[in-house]
């Protein structure tokens, strides 16, 4: 996922030379509408992971605090990819700070992975070849930083192959919604209500982090 920081198109649109199926998948991502606490914008996409790529970054915001952040990358190889078993792949990185009691839960990694698969299943999405890691890290401060409280963070890195629908285009808007559900759950937000579901559209600039 670190490759997602490489230079690439970040104007929010796929290149006009990209295949029509990839352009359609990107436009569906751009048209996605998320709950107001999730602010999303295009970001430079990786160049080395696939012939075509598009990336988004997001933050879950509560007032002036970022509760969680993440990146979602859509990859496309028209020739197909043996490891993907398809021509599209979604790759994500999600991070959030944890409460101490939650960080101490020995089942936390399994629970976080189930949040991802559960979010996809709740949206009725079919996908294949899921893989990923869940990493729990703790920071303890000393010396001139000793007044800072200890902090824990969870990081989910994952990828999966979305099912290709009509015309070979996956339902990227639904996958975006599932990814937003994962972000909200990691951030500790309650489930979205009927009036919460469609407020923010792309691109949306977010302010500075307060952490």
C-alpha positions as CSV (number, residue, x, y, z in Angstrom):
1,X,0.0,0.0,0.0
2,X,2.9,2.4,0.4
3,X,3.1,2.4,-3.4
4,X,-0.2,4.3,-3.3
5,X,1.9,7.4,-2.5
6,X,3.6,7.3,-5.9
7,X,2.8,10.0,-8.4
8,X,-0.2,9.4,-10.6
9,X,-3.4,11.1,-11.7
10,X,-5.1,12.9,-8.8
11,X,-7.6,15.1,-10.6
12,X,-10.4,12.7,-9.8
13,X,-10.8,11.2,-13.3
14,X,-9.4,8.2,-15.1
15,X,-7.2,8.9,-18.1
16,X,-9.1,9.2,-21.4
17,X,-6.8,6.5,-22.8
18,X,-7.9,4.0,-20.1
19,X,-10.3,1.2,-21.1
20,X,-14.0,2.0,-21.0
21,X,-14.6,-0.5,-18.3
22,X,-12.0,1.1,-16.0
23,X,-13.4,4.6,-16.8
24,X,-16.9,3.4,-15.9
25,X,-15.7,1.9,-12.6
26,X,-13.9,5.1,-11.7
27,X,-16.9,7.3,-12.5
28,X,-19.0,5.1,-10.2
29,X,-16.5,5.7,-7.4
30,X,-16.6,9.4,-8.1
31,X,-20.4,9.4,-7.9
32,X,-20.5,7.6,-4.6
33,X,-22.2,9.4,-1.7
34,X,-21.1,8.8,1.9
35,X,-22.3,9.8,5.4
36,X,-21.2,13.4,6.4
37,X,-18.6,12.3,8.9
38,X,-16.5,10.7,6.1
39,X,-14.6,13.2,3.9
40,X,-13.1,11.8,0.7
41,X,-10.8,13.1,-2.0
42,X,-8.8,11.7,-4.9
43,X,-5.1,11.0,-4.3
44,X,-2.2,10.1,-6.6
45,X,-2.6,6.5,-7.6
46,X,0.2,3.9,-7.7
47,X,1.9,3.3,-11.1
48,X,3.6,0.0,-10.6
49,X,0.8,-2.2,-9.3
50,X,-1.3,-2.5,-12.4
51,X,-1.5,-0.8,-15.9
52,X,-4.4,1.3,-14.6
53,X,-5.1,2.6,-11.1
54,X,-7.2,5.1,-9.3
55,X,-7.0,6.0,-5.6
56,X,-9.1,7.8,-2.9
57,X,-8.2,8.8,0.6
58,X,-10.7,9.4,3.4
59,X,-10.9,10.6,7.0
60,X,-13.6,10.0,9.6
61,X,-14.0,13.4,11.2
62,X,-15.7,14.5,14.5
63,X,-15.4,18.2,14.9
64,X,-11.7,18.9,14.6
65,X,-10.6,15.4,15.3
66,X,-9.8,12.6,12.8
67,X,-11.1,9.4,14.3
68,X,-9.8,7.1,11.5
69,X,-8.3,7.5,8.0
70,X,-7.8,5.3,5.0
71,X,-6.9,4.8,1.4
72,X,-8.8,2.8,-1.3
73,X,-7.1,1.9,-4.6
74,X,-8.8,0.5,-7.6
75,X,-6.5,-1.5,-9.9
76,X,-7.2,-2.8,-13.4
77,X,-5.2,-5.1,-15.7
78,X,-7.1,-5.8,-18.9
79,X,-5.0,-9.0,-19.5
80,X,-6.1,-10.3,-16.1
81,X,-4.0,-11.3,-13.1
82,X,-3.5,-14.9,-11.9
83,X,-3.3,-13.9,-8.2
84,X,-6.5,-11.7,-8.5
85,X,-8.4,-14.2,-10.7
86,X,-9.9,-11.3,-12.4
87,X,-9.1,-8.0,-14.1
88,X,-9.9,-5.7,-11.2
89,X,-8.6,-5.5,-7.6
90,X,-9.4,-3.3,-4.7
91,X,-6.6,-2.5,-2.2
92,X,-7.1,-0.7,1.1
93,X,-5.3,0.7,4.2
94,X,-7.4,1.7,7.2
95,X,-6.0,3.1,10.5
96,X,-7.5,4.3,13.8
97,X,-6.5,5.1,17.3
98,X,-7.7,2.6,20.0
99,X,-9.0,2.9,23.5
100,X,-6.7,1.0,25.9
101,X,-9.2,-1.6,26.9
102,X,-10.0,-2.3,23.2
103,X,-6.3,-2.5,22.3
104,X,-5.9,-5.2,25.0
105,X,-8.5,-7.5,23.5
106,X,-6.6,-10.6,22.3
107,X,-9.3,-11.2,19.6
108,X,-9.0,-7.7,18.2
109,X,-7.3,-8.7,14.9
110,X,-9.9,-11.3,14.1
111,X,-12.7,-8.9,15.0
112,X,-11.3,-6.1,12.7
113,X,-10.9,-8.6,9.8
114,X,-14.6,-9.6,10.3
115,X,-15.6,-5.9,10.1
116,X,-14.2,-5.9,6.6
117,X,-15.8,-9.1,5.4
118,X,-19.0,-8.3,7.2
119,X,-19.2,-4.8,5.5
120,X,-18.9,-6.5,2.1
121,X,-21.4,-9.1,2.9
122,X,-23.9,-6.6,4.4
123,X,-23.9,-4.8,1.0
124,X,-24.6,-8.1,-0.8
125,X,-21.3,-8.0,-2.6
126,X,-19.6,-11.0,-4.2
127,X,-15.8,-11.0,-4.1
128,X,-12.9,-13.4,-4.4
129,X,-9.3,-13.9,-3.3
130,X,-9.4,-11.8,-0.1
131,X,-6.1,-11.3,1.7
132,X,-4.6,-8.9,4.2
133,X,-3.1,-8.2,7.6
134,X,-4.3,-6.6,10.8
135,X,-1.6,-4.9,12.9
136,X,-1.9,-3.6,16.4
137,X,0.8,-1.2,17.6
138,X,1.5,0.6,20.8
139,X,3.5,3.8,21.4
140,X,5.0,4.7,24.8
141,X,6.7,8.1,25.3
142,X,9.8,8.9,27.3
143,X,12.1,11.8,28.2
144,X,10.8,15.1,26.8
145,X,7.7,13.3,25.6
146,X,6.9,11.5,28.8
147,X,3.9,13.6,29.6
148,X,2.1,12.2,26.6
149,X,-0.2,9.3,27.3
150,X,0.5,5.9,25.8
151,X,-1.3,5.3,22.5
152,X,-2.4,2.3,20.5
153,X,-3.4,2.0,16.8
154,X,-4.9,-0.6,14.6
155,X,-4.1,-0.9,10.9
156,X,-5.9,-3.0,8.4
157,X,-4.3,-3.7,5.0
158,X,-6.4,-5.8,2.7
159,X,-7.2,-6.5,-0.9
160,X,-9.9,-8.4,-2.7
161,X,-11.2,-9.0,-6.3
162,X,-14.7,-7.5,-6.9
163,X,-17.1,-9.5,-9.0
164,X,-17.4,-8.0,-12.5
165,X,-20.9,-7.2,-13.5
166,X,-22.7,-6.1,-16.6
167,X,-20.2,-5.2,-19.3
168,X,-17.3,-6.4,-17.2
169,X,-17.6,-3.5,-14.7
170,X,-17.6,-4.2,-11.0
171,X,-20.1,-2.3,-8.7
172,X,-17.4,0.0,-7.3
173,X,-20.0,2.3,-5.8
174,X,-21.2,-0.5,-3.6
175,X,-17.7,-1.5,-2.7
176,X,-17.0,2.2,-1.8
177,X,-20.0,2.1,0.5
178,X,-18.8,-1.1,2.2
179,X,-15.4,0.5,2.7
180,X,-17.0,3.5,4.2
181,X,-18.9,1.2,6.6
182,X,-15.6,-0.3,7.6
183,X,-14.1,3.1,8.2
184,X,-17.1,4.2,10.4
185,X,-16.9,1.0,12.4
186,X,-13.2,1.3,13.0
187,X,-13.8,4.9,14.1
188,X,-16.5,3.8,16.5
189,X,-19.4,5.6,14.8
190,X,-22.9,4.2,15.3
191,X,-24.6,2.7,12.2
192,X,-25.8,5.3,9.7
193,X,-29.4,6.2,9.8
194,X,-31.7,6.8,6.8
195,X,-31.0,10.5,6.8
196,X,-27.2,10.0,7.2
197,X,-26.5,8.0,4.0
198,X,-25.9,10.4,1.2
199,X,-24.4,13.8,1.9
200,X,-20.7,14.0,0.9
201,X,-19.7,13.7,-2.8
202,X,-16.2,13.6,-4.3
203,X,-13.9,15.5,-4.1
204,X,-14.1,16.8,-0.6
205,X,-11.1,18.5,1.0
206,X,-10.5,17.9,4.7
207,X,-8.9,20.3,7.1
208,X,-5.8,19.7,9.2
209,X,-5.6,16.8,11.6
210,X,-5.6,17.7,15.3
211,X,-3.8,14.6,16.5
